[in-house]
Amino acid sequence: MTNNHHQHGHHPTEHTGSHSHEHSHSPEDEARMAKMLDLDASVLADHLAEVTDWIAGNAGTPHKIADLGSGTGTGTIALARHFTAGTVYAVDSSKTMLERLHSRVVALGLNEHVVTVHADLDAQWPEIGNLDLVWAASSMHHVAKPAKTFAEVFAAMNAGGVFAVIEMDGFPRYIPEDLELGTHGLEARIRAIIDNRGWNKYPDWETDLVAAGFEVEQRIFSYDFAPEPEVVGPYAELLLGNVRTGIADQLSPEDLPIIDALLDQAHPAALVNRTDIRLRGSRTVWLARKP
Ligand SMILES: C[S@@+](CC[C@H](N)C(=O)[O-])C[C@H]1O[C@@H](n2cnc3c(N)ncnc32)[C@H](O)[C@@H]1O
């Protein structure tokens, strides 16, 4: 972890080789990102439910709720379902994400409980106050000045309210040990390159949250399970395909053909043809309370 707040860590899915800021992403990047976020939510549904339950259990009965950097609505929908008497304000700087979120919310019959707010948190805090619960999943490492945003969140909250900051501890791991193919150590080598590029990089948020006035508790939620092959195969393929595109220039000549075999649907050992994929990873949650 780092304390460099000016990093803009990216999900491999949003990555096309540039390190440009979030707002300059092309519609194609955003569509790819949206698809990945939806897949994350469906493959990791049980894990996310565990995270949501812990936060919800600490939040009392919130009336006004905000999801900052809502993306396609994974958090918004979980919150709207949990707190049926509340209103969730889904805040995002991307219209593509908000449009997708809106369609999902309508399809689920939750639109009376959800308000989309198109706003760039780097520019100006949106007109939302008296919040009882604020949720920010994989989004605070995208804002330019987290300390400023945390202070704005604090000011927009009611006393006793909860601000949940959630980050993915790196990307899910999924490459099986395959002696014949020679995958041993491959995931660690990929991880080292990704970490070095600063994707998904975030600091320990506790310092900034405490500085903003919050009382903070932290918990790590891990998962290690074997989803249905037909679900996890395409998911792992998408993740590895994005890695392949993003870091091809840094992969060794020994690793490239192994990755290509894993991505080659005609290959018997390809990710989509395997039945031995376990998904492993974790999320860190900072539960910050306004005294
Ligand atoms: C990695 S996605 C996470 C989405 C969602 N919270 C989830 O967990 O699935 C980050 C989201 O933050 C949004 N975002 C990034 N910078 C932002 C900013 N300055 N203001 C508002 N939203 C921002 C992006 O558009 C994107 O939808």
The ligand as an SDF file (V2000), in Angstrom:
LIG
                    3D

 27 29  0  0  0  0  0  0  0  0999 V2000
  -14.1500    0.7250  -10.1630 C   0  0  0  0  0  0  0  0  0  0  0  0
  -15.6740    1.5480  -10.3840 S   0  0  0  0  0  0  0  0  0  0  0  0
  -16.5770    0.9630   -8.9790 C   0  0  0  0  0  0  0  0  0  0  0  0
  -18.0480    0.9540   -9.1800 C   0  0  0  0  0  0  0  0  0  0  0  0
  -18.9250    0.4210   -8.0620 C   0  0  0  0  0  0  0  0  0  0  0  0
  -18.7660    1.1950   -6.8450 N   0  0  0  0  0  0  0  0  0  0  0  0
  -18.6780   -1.0520   -7.7940 C   0  0  0  0  0  0  0  0  0  0  0  0
  -18.1340   -1.3930   -6.7340 O   0  0  0  0  0  0  0  0  0  0  0  0
  -19.0470   -1.8820   -8.6420 O   0  0  0  0  0  0  0  0  0  0  0  0
  -15.3310    3.2400   -9.9820 C   0  0  0  0  0  0  0  0  0  0  0  0
  -16.4660    4.2150  -10.3140 C   0  0  0  0  0  0  0  0  0  0  0  0
  -16.1370    5.4940   -9.7710 O   0  0  0  0  0  0  0  0  0  0  0  0
  -16.5180    6.4940  -10.6870 C   0  0  0  0  0  0  0  0  0  0  0  0
  -15.6970    7.6870  -10.4440 N   0  0  0  0  0  0  0  0  0  0  0  0
  -14.3690    7.8260  -10.5940 C   0  0  0  0  0  0  0  0  0  0  0  0
  -13.9560    9.0650  -10.3040 N   0  0  0  0  0  0  0  0  0  0  0  0
  -15.0620    9.7600   -9.9500 C   0  0  0  0  0  0  0  0  0  0  0  0
  -15.2990   11.1150   -9.5490 C   0  0  0  0  0  0  0  0  0  0  0  0
  -14.3040   11.9960   -9.4660 N   0  0  0  0  0  0  0  0  0  0  0  0
  -16.5660   11.4930   -9.2660 N   0  0  0  0  0  0  0  0  0  0  0  0
  -17.5910   10.6020   -9.3450 C   0  0  0  0  0  0  0  0  0  0  0  0
  -17.4220    9.3150   -9.7240 N   0  0  0  0  0  0  0  0  0  0  0  0
  -16.1740    8.8890  -10.0220 C   0  0  0  0  0  0  0  0  0  0  0  0
  -16.2830    5.8410  -12.0450 C   0  0  0  0  0  0  0  0  0  0  0  0
  -17.0260    6.4590  -13.0870 O   0  0  0  0  0  0  0  0  0  0  0  0
  -16.7010    4.4020  -11.7940 C   0  0  0  0  0  0  0  0  0  0  0  0
  -18.0550    4.1870  -12.0890 O   0  0  0  0  0  0  0  0  0  0  0  0
  1  2  1  0
  2  3  1  0
  2 10  1  0
  3  4  1  0
  4  5  1  0
  5  6  1  0
  5  7  1  0
  7  8  2  0
  7  9  1  0
 10 11  1  0
 11 12  1  0
 11 26  1  0
 12 13  1  0
 13 14  1  0
 13 24  1  0
 14 15  1  0
 14 23  1  0
 15 16  2  0
 16 17  1  0
 17 18  1  0
 17 23  2  0
 18 19  1  0
 18 20  2  0
 20 21  1  0
 21 22  2  0
 22 23  1  0
 24 25  1  0
 24 26  1  0
 26 27  1  0
M  CHG  2   2   1   9  -1
M  END
$$$$
